[in-house]
Amino acid sequence: MENCEGKRIPFSFFVSLLHEIASIPARTTTTRLHRTITSSSHSPRAVVDRWIKALKGHYSPLPRGTTASVLRLLFPEDDTERKYNLQETRLAQHLGQCLDSSTVFTGGATKLRSWCKDSASGCLGEELVKYAVPGTENNIGPKSLQEIDGLLDELASTSLFSDKSFHEAHLSSTKRSKISILRTLYDALPPTDAAYVTQIILKDLRPLLYSPPAMTTSHVLLDYNMNSKQVLTKEQFMKAWDPSGSMIKMYRMRASLDEAAMNFEAGGTLVPARPRWGVSVEVPKSAKGRSPLHALELLNSGGPVWAETKYDGERAQIHVHFCEDGEMQIAIFSKSKRDSTLDRTAVHPIVKEALAGLGGQDIILDAEMVAFSDERNAIDEFWRIRGLIARTAQGARAGILSGKGEYHDSQPLDSCPSLHSNSSSTMSALHLALVFFDVLLIGNASLLNTPYAIRRSMLESVVQEIPCRAIIAERTLVSSGPDVGLEKAAKKLREVWARRIVECKEGLVLKSEESTYADWRLPWVKLKKDYVPGYGDTIDLVVVAALWDKDRGRELRVSPSTLTTFYVGVLGNSSQIAVDPTVKPHFMVYFTASYGLSREQLEEFNFWIKADALDTSTSRSSDELAYSYTMLQTLPKPTVFVRNPILVELCGAGFTKSLRSKYYELRFPRITKLFRLSERSLTECLTLRGLQTIAYESVGREARDADRYKDLDEWAKCLWGKRQLSEQEKAQIEEKSLKRQRTREEWEFKFENVDLQRSRSGKRRREDVETSP
């Protein structure tokens, strides 16, 4: 029922919840032993419990829609349907205009037009408060919770990336501009409320709720860690809001805040808790297998275990609804729950053909969208997908990924392996394909609680494979049940994994036949070679520059004074240096690394860099650097350069190419070692040609064959009789076959050693298990 006007919930009351969570003191690493005492009264969950009690005491019965409004505002990053197309710089410029006539902000707020996220706190919401009229920070604002939520709906209607329902709700005849909506939104809003609204628009409350506990690099990195402040999760809030559990049960079936809220307000009886066409299902997290034995120990339930090939593509959760006229209506969601239906129109015909025999029942499928090469008759590299989507997408994102790479401060480089694989002739032989690996719903029957063995059988019965277009994931039985010991199963798994590495596949996913979807007792277990300590692709390069990255900085809870992201350089003029040692080394800089170092190592690395740094905000002479460089223009501008490059060891998960870059780089690069100049010479930095050669071999190509063949698999075409082979070519094919066999045996031996070390250490099952999306 409708509430009277006096029952409107002030937005400031909601802000009081946020402010109290933000006020919870951070624990230093030396006080973690008191965690139990602290969490009893000073934890986000305890704060939420008190706030909900006060909310119901003052405003009950709550206005309809309150649950959804609170969820969307408290967890804006999961509000996937509303997009605002506003990042810090653009929003700061708008706010500099919108606050010019405000009664709670001073005229100095116009300075926000030139605000930079790398300065001061790095948080636009926090910067906003600095321009507050003294004494207004804690005022109670005139707007209600629902008014703010409604204005954000209107703001979302100005973005093409928002769900179409927001555009339909705000007709063009009454549509206002972003500036006009923002003026209304911020009008008379108290500074503290305005700060939180700002971060809600930016979809990131972290810098206000869980701000850096200290400003100095050494203090924040050495005395605190990422667990120093407890983070409120959606699940914790839902359990507090709805102790019956119906809301969280629905969210696990439909990963939509609105669906969960609507079901709760209907008394939990509106619809059965099962997946629904057009609403994404949460992607389960997988455990990381640190060795074959470790992976199997996580699934040691006595049931059969399968090793599915992990394909290098983009997750696609495919929803199909049959209309009354028999036409298929398709919706596709990415891993992040974004509606990417229009982005992936190229695979719609594949879905329709693969499900042609389904018989009119709604269905939800899990698949991997991959790039497929007709020339190779095989799945191609991951980075190819980007160009294919740009070429075939419709809607707001169509074509946004196109463009050529550009570099600034260019200098002559040594010649590199041919990169003609980027050519239009090669692209014309590529197309998108789908690899199906799970089924979540058929008709009205949810399969989320159905064992994997049955889901796989149903998948094979409903999906019709289409050569080169629709594929069902390959799998191998590695353990048939309780009669097979762990050691025997581990031996089989080592053989399968080594074969997949030689075939240049991304890895494996282990699944127990008994496991349900998102089963925390028997999780999916990912096996990738870089998960095994020391077995990723490792190379030595140099760091030449650094900056504070917003996302990594907030993950680490450090301020912009801490450098978190490092620009990696590859030696580009080694042949010139060999001829003339007085020539400055020239580094090609086209990717960065933000992970790998412990907090202690990161603190030390910050000290090294700052002791030898040149600030990019001031003019500098190229003579101040002991090297020259070429930098990809799509990289953000670094804040500091180092006068003398620092040699580092990097580990990654294979190789890829970034948007508009011509060269291969490490995928998911992590810095694993730092070297002082006295320990390792800069001449040990890998050359550009050397890196490309290693990358070619890693992805299943060879640099020496690049000018004659698209990749190594073209050799296979010769075997299929597409042309006659010379004796030299036959010998080369035999050599390559023997090389692959040796590589497979080497990996089996490596994995056996890792398992042996694990057995000797006495480690078992679930200790220090990490998960990944």
C-alpha positions in Angstrom: 0.0 0.0 0.0 1.1 3.6 -0.5 2.7 5.4 2.5 1.8 8.9 3.6 4.2 11.7 2.8 5.7 11.6 6.3 6.9 8.0 5.7 9.2 9.0 2.8 12.7 7.7 3.6 15.2 10.6 3.5 18.2 9.8 1.3 20.3 11.2 4.1 19.1 8.3 6.3 20.5 5.9 3.7 23.8 7.9 3.7 24.0 7.4 7.5 24.4 3.7 6.8 27.2 4.3 4.3 28.9 6.8 6.7 28.8 4.4 9.6 30.4 1.6 7.5 33.1 4.0 6.4 33.8 4.9 10.0 34.7 1.4 11.0 38.4 1.6 11.9 40.9 -0.4 9.9 42.9 -3.1 11.7 46.6 -3.1 11.4 48.3 -6.4 10.7 49.4 -6.6 14.3 45.8 -6.4 15.6 44.3 -9.1 13.4 44.3 -11.5 16.4 41.5 -9.3 17.9 39.3 -9.8 14.8 36.7 -11.7 16.7 36.3 -9.0 19.4 36.1 -6.3 16.8 33.7 -8.0 14.5 31.1 -8.4 17.2 30.1 -4.8 17.2 32.3 -3.0 14.6 31.6 -5.0 11.4 29.6 -4.0 8.3 27.1 -6.8 9.1 26.6 -5.4 12.6 26.1 -1.9 11.3 23.6 -3.1 8.7 21.6 -5.0 11.4 21.3 -1.8 13.5 20.4 0.4 10.5 17.7 -2.0 9.3 16.2 -2.0 12.8 16.2 1.8 12.9 14.7 1.9 9.3 11.8 -0.3 10.2 11.3 1.5 13.5 11.0 5.0 11.9 9.6 4.3 8.4 7.5 1.1 8.6 5.7 0.0 6.6 8.4 0.7 4.0 7.3 2.2 0.7 7.0 -0.2 -2.2 10.3 -0.6 -4.1 12.5 0.3 -1.1 14.3 -3.0 -1.2 15.3 -2.6 -4.9 16.3 1.1 -4.3 18.5 0.2 -1.4 20.2 -2.7 -3.2 20.9 -0.6 -6.3 22.4 2.3 -4.3 24.4 0.1 -1.9 25.9 -2.1 -4.6 26.0 0.2 -7.7 28.6 -2.1 -9.4 26.0 -4.8 -9.6 23.3 -2.4 -11.0 24.1 -3.7 -14.5 21.0 -2.3 -16.3 21.8 1.4 -15.5 24.7 2.9 -17.3 25.6 6.6 -17.1 28.5 7.0 -19.6 30.3 9.1 -17.0 33.8 8.6 -15.7 35.7 10.8 -13.2 37.0 13.4 -15.6 33.7 14.0 -17.5 31.6 13.9 -14.3 34.0 16.4 -12.6 33.6 18.7 -15.5 29.8 18.5 -15.3 29.8 19.0 -11.6 31.9 22.1 -12.0 29.0 23.6 -13.9 26.1 22.1 -11.9 27.3 23.4 -8.5 27.9 27.0 -9.6 24.6 28.2 -8.0 24.6 25.7 -5.1 23.9 26.9 -1.6 25.9 24.2 0.1 29.1 24.4 -2.1 31.4 27.4 -2.4 32.3 29.0 -5.7 35.6 27.1 -5.6 33.7 24.0 -6.8 34.2 25.3 -10.4 37.8 24.0 -10.0 36.4 20.5 -10.4 36.4 21.1 -14.1 40.1 20.5 -14.1 40.2 17.8 -11.5 42.4 14.8 -12.1 41.8 11.4 -10.5 45.5 10.9 -10.0 45.7 13.9 -7.6 45.0 14.2 -3.9 42.8 11.4 -2.6 42.0 9.9 -6.1 38.3 10.0 -5.1 36.0 12.5 -6.8 33.3 12.2 -4.1 35.9 13.0 -1.4 37.2 15.9 -3.3 33.7 17.3 -3.6 33.4 17.6 0.2 36.4 19.9 0.2 34.3 22.6 -1.4 31.4 22.4 1.1 30.2 25.5 2.9 31.3 25.0 6.5 28.7 23.4 8.7 26.6 21.9 5.9 28.4 18.5 5.7 25.9 16.6 7.9 22.7 18.4 7.0 19.6 16.4 6.3 18.8 16.7 2.6 15.3 17.4 1.2 15.3 14.4 -1.3 14.0 10.9 -0.5 15.7 7.6 -1.3 13.1 7.0 -4.1 13.7 10.5 -5.6 17.4 9.9 -5.9 16.8 6.5 -7.4 14.3 7.8 -9.8 16.7 10.6 -11.0 19.4 8.0 -11.5 16.9 6.1 -13.7 16.5 9.3 -15.8 20.2 9.8 -15.9 20.6 6.2 -17.2 18.2 6.9 -20.0 20.7 9.3 -21.5 23.2 6.5 -22.1 22.9 4.2 -25.1 24.4 1.4 -23.0 21.6 1.3 -20.5 18.8 -1.3 -20.7 16.1 -0.3 -23.3 13.5 -0.1 -20.5 15.0 3.1 -19.3 14.8 4.7 -22.8 11.1 3.6 -23.1 10.3 5.1 -19.7 11.6 8.5 -20.7 10.1 9.5 -24.0 12.2 11.7 -26.4 9.6 14.6 -26.1 10.4 15.0 -22.4 14.0 13.9 -22.3 16.4 16.2 -20.5 20.2 16.5 -21.0 22.7 15.0 -18.6 23.6 18.5 -17.2 19.9 19.3 -16.5 19.4 16.0 -14.7 22.5 16.4 -12.7 21.5 19.9 -11.6 18.2 18.5 -10.3 20.0 15.6 -8.7 22.6 17.7 -6.8 20.2 20.6 -6.0 20.3 21.3 -2.2 22.0 18.0 -1.7 24.2 18.1 1.5 28.0 17.6 0.7 28.2 14.2 2.3 25.1 13.0 0.4 26.6 14.5 -2.8 29.8 12.7 -2.3 28.1 9.3 -2.1 25.8 10.1 -5.0 28.9 10.9 -7.0 30.5 7.5 -6.3 27.2 5.7 -7.0 27.2 7.3 -10.4 30.8 6.2 -10.9 29.6 2.7 -9.7 32.4 2.5 -7.1 31.7 3.2 -3.4 35.0 1.6 -2.4 37.1 4.8 -2.0 34.5 6.2 0.5 33.5 3.0 2.3 36.9 1.4 2.5 39.3 4.3 2.1 43.1 3.9 2.4 43.8 3.7 6.1 47.0 5.7 5.7 48.4 8.1 3.1 52.1 7.2 3.1 53.2 4.3 1.0 55.3 2.5 3.6 52.7 2.8 6.3 49.7 1.6 4.2 51.6 -1.3 2.6 53.5 -2.6 5.6 51.0 -2.0 8.5 47.8 -2.9 6.7 46.5 -5.3 4.1 43.4 -5.9 2.0 41.7 -7.6 5.0 42.2 -4.7 7.3 38.7 -3.5 6.6 35.8 -6.0 6.3 33.8 -5.5 3.1 30.0 -5.8 3.1 28.9 -8.4 0.6 25.5 -8.6 -1.2 25.0 -12.0 0.5 25.5 -10.5 4.0 23.1 -7.7 3.3 20.4 -9.9 1.8 20.6 -12.2 4.8 20.2 -9.3 7.2 17.4 -7.7 5.2 15.6 -11.1 4.7 16.4 -13.6 7.4 14.1 -16.1 5.7 16.6 -16.5 2.9 14.1 -16.2 0.1 15.8 -13.2 -1.4 19.3 -14.7 -1.5 17.8 -17.9 -2.9 16.3 -16.0 -5.7 19.5 -14.1 -6.4 21.4 -17.3 -6.7 19.0 -18.4 -9.5 18.7 -14.9 -11.1 21.6 -12.6 -10.6 19.5 -9.5 -10.7 19.1 -7.1 -7.7 15.6 -6.1 -9.0 14.4 -9.7 -9.3 15.6 -10.6 -5.8 14.0 -7.5 -4.4 10.7 -8.0 -6.2 10.5 -11.6 -5.0 11.1 -10.5 -1.4 8.5 -7.8 -1.4 6.0 -10.2 -2.9 6.5 -12.4 0.2 8.9 -14.8 -1.5 6.0 -16.5 -3.3 5.7 -14.5 -6.5 7.5 -17.1 -8.7 9.5 -20.3 -8.0 13.2 -19.7 -7.4 14.5 -20.9 -10.7 16.4 -19.3 -13.6 14.3 -17.2 -16.1 14.9 -16.4 -19.7 16.4 -12.9 -20.1 17.9 -12.7 -16.6 21.5 -13.7 -16.2 22.6 -16.5 -13.8 25.6 -15.9 -11.6 28.8 -17.4 -13.0 30.2 -19.8 -10.4 33.7 -19.3 -9.2 36.3 -22.0 -9.8 39.1 -23.2 -7.5 42.6 -22.8 -8.8 44.5 -26.2 -9.1 48.1 -25.8 -8.0 49.0 -29.2 -9.3 47.2 -32.3 -10.7 47.2 -33.9 -7.3 46.0 -30.8 -5.6 43.1 -30.4 -8.1 42.0 -34.0 -7.6 42.1 -33.7 -3.8 39.6 -30.9 -4.0 37.2 -33.4 -5.7 38.1 -36.5 -3.8 34.5 -37.5 -3.2 34.7 -41.0 -4.7 32.7 -40.1 -7.8 34.0 -39.9 -11.4 36.0 -36.8 -12.4 36.1 -35.4 -15.9 38.7 -33.0 -17.4 37.0 -30.6 -19.8 39.2 -28.6 -22.2 39.2 -24.9 -21.3 38.9 -22.9 -24.5 40.3 -19.5 -24.8 37.3 -17.3 -25.5 34.7 -15.0 -24.0 32.0 -16.4 -21.7 28.5 -16.4 -23.3 25.5 -17.3 -21.3 22.9 -17.9 -24.0 19.1 -17.6 -23.3 16.6 -18.8 -25.9 12.9 -18.2 -25.8 10.4 -19.5 -28.3 7.8 -17.0 -29.4 4.2 -18.1 -30.2 5.0 -18.0 -33.9 7.9 -20.4 -33.3 10.7 -17.8 -33.8 13.6 -17.9 -31.4 14.3 -14.8 -29.3 17.9 -14.8 -28.1 19.6 -13.0 -25.2 23.3 -13.3 -24.5 25.0 -12.2 -21.3 28.8 -11.8 -20.6 30.6 -13.1 -17.6 30.1 -9.6 -16.0 26.3 -10.0 -16.5 26.2 -7.3 -19.2 23.6 -7.8 -21.9 25.8 -8.4 -25.0 23.0 -9.7 -27.3 23.6 -7.0 -29.9 27.4 -7.3 -29.6 27.2 -10.9 -30.6 24.7 -11.0 -33.4 27.2 -13.0 -35.5 26.5 -16.1 -33.3 22.7 -15.8 -33.3 22.4 -18.0 -36.5 24.7 -20.6 -34.9 22.4 -20.8 -31.9 19.3 -21.2 -34.0 20.8 -23.9 -36.1 22.3 -25.8 -33.1 19.0 -25.8 -31.3 16.8 -26.4 -34.3 15.5 -29.7 -32.8 14.8 -28.4 -29.3 11.0 -28.3 -29.8 9.9 -24.9 -28.4 11.2 -25.0 -24.9 13.0 -22.1 -23.3 16.7 -23.0 -22.6 19.7 -21.4 -21.0 23.2 -22.6 -22.0 26.7 -21.9 -21.0 29.2 -21.5 -23.8 32.5 -20.0 -24.8 32.6 -17.7 -27.8 35.8 -18.3 -29.7 37.5 -17.2 -32.9 37.6 -20.0 -35.5 40.0 -20.2 -38.4 38.8 -21.9 -41.6 42.3 -22.0 -42.9 43.6 -23.9 -39.9 40.3 -25.7 -39.2 40.9 -24.9 -35.6 40.1 -22.4 -32.8 42.3 -19.3 -33.1 43.9 -17.0 -30.5 41.8 -15.1 -28.0 42.7 -11.6 -29.2 41.1 -12.3 -32.6 37.7 -12.2 -31.0 37.9 -8.4 -30.4 38.2 -7.6 -34.2 35.5 -10.1 -35.1 33.0 -8.5 -32.6 33.9 -5.0 -33.9 33.2 -6.2 -37.4 29.9 -7.8 -36.7 28.3 -6.1 -33.7 25.2 -4.0 -33.8 24.0 -1.3 -31.4 26.0 1.1 -29.2 29.2 -0.9 -29.1 29.4 -1.6 -32.9 32.8 -0.8 -34.3 34.2 0.8 -31.1 37.1 -1.6 -31.0 38.4 -0.8 -34.5 41.4 1.4 -35.2 45.1 1.1 -35.9 47.9 1.1 -33.4 50.0 4.3 -33.0 53.1 4.9 -31.0 54.7 8.2 -29.9 58.4 9.0 -29.7 59.1 6.4 -32.3 62.6 5.3 -33.1 64.0 2.7 -35.6 63.6 -0.8 -34.2 65.3 -4.1 -35.1 63.3 -6.2 -37.5 60.7 -8.5 -36.0 58.9 -11.7 -37.2 56.3 -11.1 -39.8 53.0 -9.9 -38.4 51.0 -10.4 -41.5 48.5 -12.5 -39.4 46.8 -9.1 -38.8 46.1 -8.7 -42.5 42.6 -8.5 -44.0 43.1 -11.7 -45.9 43.7 -13.6 -42.7 40.7 -11.9 -40.9 38.4 -12.9 -43.8 39.1 -16.6 -43.0 38.1 -16.1 -39.4 34.6 -16.1 -37.8 33.0 -16.5 -34.4 32.0 -19.9 -33.1 30.5 -21.3 -29.9 31.8 -24.1 -27.6 28.9 -25.3 -25.4 29.7 -26.8 -22.0 26.7 -26.6 -19.8 22.9 -26.3 -19.7 21.1 -24.5 -16.8 17.4 -24.5 -17.8 15.1 -26.5 -20.1 11.5 -25.5 -20.2 10.4 -24.8 -16.7 13.0 -27.2 -15.2 16.0 -25.6 -13.5 19.1 -27.8 -13.8 21.2 -25.8 -11.3 20.8 -28.5 -8.6 21.1 -31.3 -11.1 24.4 -33.3 -11.1 26.9 -32.6 -13.8 26.6 -36.1 -15.3 22.9 -35.4 -16.1 23.5 -31.9 -17.3 26.2 -33.0 -19.7 23.9 -35.8 -21.0 21.1 -33.3 -21.6 23.5 -30.8 -23.3 24.6 -33.5 -25.8 21.0 -34.3 -26.5 19.8 -30.7 -27.2 22.8 -29.2 -28.9 23.4 -30.3 -32.5 27.1 -29.8 -33.4 27.9 -27.9 -36.5 31.4 -28.3 -37.9 33.5 -25.2 -37.3 30.5 -23.3 -35.7 28.9 -25.2 -32.8 31.1 -27.4 -30.7 30.5 -29.3 -27.5 33.5 -29.1 -25.2 35.9 -31.9 -25.4 36.4 -33.9 -22.1 38.3 -36.9 -20.8 37.6 -39.1 -17.9 40.5 -39.0 -15.5 39.0 -40.9 -12.6 36.2 -43.4 -12.9 35.3 -43.6 -9.2 36.4 -44.9 -5.8 38.3 -47.9 -7.2 40.8 -45.5 -8.8 43.4 -44.1 -6.4 44.5 -40.5 -6.4 48.0 -41.4 -7.7 46.6 -43.2 -10.7 44.1 -40.5 -11.5 46.8 -37.8 -11.1 49.0 -39.7 -13.7 46.1 -39.7 -16.2 45.5 -36.0 -15.5 49.1 -35.2 -16.1 49.0 -36.9 -19.5 45.8 -35.0 -20.5 47.0 -31.7 -19.3 50.4 -32.0 -21.1 48.6 -32.8 -24.3 46.5 -29.7 -24.0 49.5 -27.6 -23.4 51.2 -28.9 -26.6 48.0 -28.3 -28.5 48.2 -24.6 -27.2 44.9 -24.9 -25.3 44.3 -22.6 -22.3 44.0 -25.4 -19.8 41.5 -27.8 -18.2 38.5 -27.6 -15.9 37.9 -30.6 -13.6 34.3 -31.4 -12.9 32.9 -34.1 -10.6 30.0 -36.1 -12.0 28.2 -35.6 -8.7 28.6 -31.8 -8.6 25.8 -29.3 -9.0 26.1 -26.0 -10.7 28.0 -23.5 -8.4 28.6 -26.4 -5.9 30.9 -25.1 -3.1 31.6 -28.6 -1.9 32.7 -29.9 -5.3 33.7 -26.8 -7.2 34.9 -26.7 -10.7 38.7 -26.7 -10.6 40.7 -24.7 -13.2 44.1 -26.0 -14.3 46.3 -23.5 -16.1 50.1 -23.8 -16.2 50.6 -20.4 -14.7 48.7 -21.5 -11.6 51.5 -23.8 -10.8 54.2 -21.8 -9.1 57.2 -21.3 -11.5 55.6 -22.8 -14.5 54.0 -19.8 -16.3 55.6 -18.1 -19.3 58.6 -16.3 -17.7 60.6 -13.5 -19.3 63.0 -10.7 -18.2 62.1 -7.2 -19.2 62.5 -3.7 -17.8 60.3 -1.2 -16.0 60.7 2.4 -17.3 57.7 4.2 -15.8 54.8 3.9 -13.3 51.5 5.3 -12.1 48.7 4.8 -9.6 46.0 2.9 -11.3 42.5 3.5 -9.9 41.2 0.0 -9.9 44.4 -1.6 -8.6 44.9 1.2 -6.1 41.4 0.7 -4.6 41.9 -3.1 -4.6 45.1 -2.6 -2.5 43.5 0.3 -0.6 46.3 2.7 -1.3 46.2 6.4 -2.2 47.6 7.9 -5.4 50.9 8.5 -3.7 51.6 4.7 -4.1 52.7 3.5 -7.6 50.7 0.4 -8.4 51.2 -0.1 -12.2 54.4 -0.4 -14.1 55.2 0.2 -17.7 57.2 -2.7 -19.2 59.8 -2.2 -21.9 61.3 -4.6 -24.4 64.7 -3.9 -25.9 64.3 -2.7 -29.5 67.7 -1.8 -30.8 70.0 -4.7 -29.7 71.7 -4.9 -33.1 72.6 -1.2 -33.0 74.1 -1.6 -29.5 76.1 -4.6 -30.7 77.7 -2.4 -33.4 78.1 0.7 -31.2 77.9 0.2 -27.4 77.6 4.0 -26.9 74.1 4.0 -28.4 71.4 4.5 -25.8 69.2 1.4 -25.4 65.7 1.9 -26.9 62.7 0.3 -25.3 59.4 -0.6 -26.8 56.7 0.1 -24.2 53.3 -1.3 -25.1 51.9 -3.0 -21.9 51.8 -2.7 -18.2 51.9 -5.0 -15.1 50.0 -4.4 -11.9 50.2 -7.7 -10.1 52.6 -10.3 -8.7 54.4 -8.3 -5.9 53.6 -8.8 -2.3 52.8 -5.6 -0.3 56.4 -5.7 1.1 57.9 -6.0 -2.3 55.6 -3.3 -3.7 56.8 -0.9 -0.9 60.4 -1.6 -1.7 59.8 -1.2 -5.5 58.1 2.2 -4.8 61.2 3.3 -2.9 63.5 2.3 -5.7 61.5 4.1 -8.4 60.8 7.3 -6.4 64.5 7.6 -5.6 65.3 7.7 -9.3 62.1 9.2 -10.7 61.3 12.0 -13.2 57.8 13.5 -12.7 56.0 13.7 -16.0 53.9 16.7 -14.9 57.0 18.9 -15.3 59.0 19.5 -18.4 62.0 17.2 -18.8 64.8 16.7 -21.3 65.3 13.3 -23.0 69.0 13.6 -21.9 67.8 13.0 -18.3 66.9 9.4 -19.3 69.5 6.8 -19.8 67.5 5.4 -22.7 65.0 6.3 -25.3 61.5 4.8 -25.7 58.6 4.2 -27.9 55.2 4.0 -26.2 51.8 2.8 -27.4 49.5 5.8 -27.4 46.5 3.8 -26.1 48.3 3.4 -22.7 47.5 6.0 -20.1 50.1 8.6 -19.5 52.5 7.5 -16.6 53.1 9.8 -13.7 56.8 9.1 -13.4 59.7 7.8 -15.5 62.8 6.2 -14.0 66.1 7.6 -15.1 67.6 4.1 -15.2 65.4 1.2 -16.2 64.9 -1.6 -13.7 65.2 -5.2 -14.8 62.3 -7.4 -13.6 61.2 -11.0 -14.1 57.6 -11.4 -15.3 55.4 -14.4 -15.4 52.2 -14.7 -17.5 49.5 -17.0 -18.9 50.7 -17.2 -22.5 50.7 -14.3 -24.9 48.2 -12.1 -26.5 47.9 -8.7 -28.4 46.3 -5.6 -27.0 43.9 -3.3 -28.8 45.8 -1.5 -31.6 49.1 -3.1 -30.7 51.2 -4.9 -33.4 53.2 -7.0 -31.0 52.6 -10.0 -28.7 52.7 -9.3 -24.9 52.4 -11.5 -21.8 48.8 -12.3 -20.9 47.9 -11.5 -17.2 51.5 -10.3 -16.6 52.8 -10.5 -13.0 56.1 -9.2 -11.7 57.8 -12.0 -9.7 61.3 -10.7 -9.1 63.1 -7.4 -9.0 66.8 -7.0 -9.8 69.2 -4.3 -8.8 71.7 -3.2 -11.4 74.4 -4.8 -9.4 72.6 -8.2 -9.6 71.7 -8.3 -13.3 72.7 -6.3 -16.3 70.2 -4.5 -18.5 71.6 -6.4 -21.5 69.7 -9.4 -20.2 66.4 -7.7 -21.1 64.6 -9.6 -23.8 64.7 -8.1 -27.2 61.6 -7.3 -29.2 62.4 -9.9 -31.7 63.2 -12.4 -29.0 59.9 -11.8 -27.3 57.9 -12.2 -30.5 59.7 -15.4 -31.3 58.9 -16.9 -27.9 55.3 -15.7 -28.3 55.0 -17.4 -31.7 56.1 -20.7 -30.4 53.9 -20.4 -27.3 50.7 -19.8 -29.3 51.5 -22.6 -31.8 53.3 -20.6 -34.5 57.0 -20.3 -35.4 58.6 -17.0 -36.4 60.8 -18.6 -39.1 57.7 -19.9 -40.9 55.6 -16.8 -40.6 56.3 -15.6 -44.1 55.4 -18.9 -45.7 52.6 -20.2 -43.5 49.9 -18.6 -41.4 50.9 -20.9 -38.5 52.1 -24.4 -37.8 48.7 -26.1 -38.3 49.0 -25.2 -42.0 51.5 -28.1 -42.1 48.6 -30.4 -41.3 46.9 -29.3 -44.5 49.8 -30.7 -46.4 49.2 -34.1 -44.8 45.6 -34.0 -45.9 46.7 -34.0 -49.5 46.0 -30.4 -50.3 49.4 -30.1 -52.0 52.5 -32.2 -52.6 55.3 -32.1 -50.0 59.0 -31.8 -50.7 61.4 -34.1 -48.9 62.7 -31.1 -46.9 59.1 -30.3 -45.8 58.4 -33.9 -44.8 61.6 -33.8 -42.7 60.5 -30.6 -41.1 57.1 -32.0 -40.3 58.7 -35.1 -38.7 61.0 -32.8 -36.7 58.0 -30.8 -35.4 56.1 -33.9 -34.5 59.1 -35.2 -32.4 59.4 -31.8 -30.8 55.8 -31.8 -29.7 56.2 -35.3 -28.3 59.3 -34.2 -26.3 57.5 -31.1 -25.0 54.5 -33.2 -23.9 56.9 -35.6 -22.0 58.7 -32.6 -20.4 55.4 -31.2 -19.1 54.4 -34.6 -17.7 57.7 -34.8 -15.9 57.3 -31.3 -14.5 53.8 -32.0 -13.2 55.0 -35.3 -11.7 57.7 -33.4 -9.8 55.2 -30.9 -8.5 52.9 -33.7 -7.3 55.8 -35.4 -5.7 56.8 -32.3 -3.8 53.2 -31.9 -2.7 53.1 -35.5 -1.4 56.3 -35.0 0.5 55.1 -31.8 2.1 52.0 -33.5 3.5 49.6 -30.9 2.2 46.0 -32.1 1.7 42.7 -30.9 0.3 41.5 -27.4 1.0 44.3 -25.5 2.5 44.9 -22.0 1.0 42.5 -22.7 -1.9 42.1 -19.7 -4.2 39.2 -19.1 -6.5 38.8 -17.2 -9.8 35.7 -16.1 -11.8 
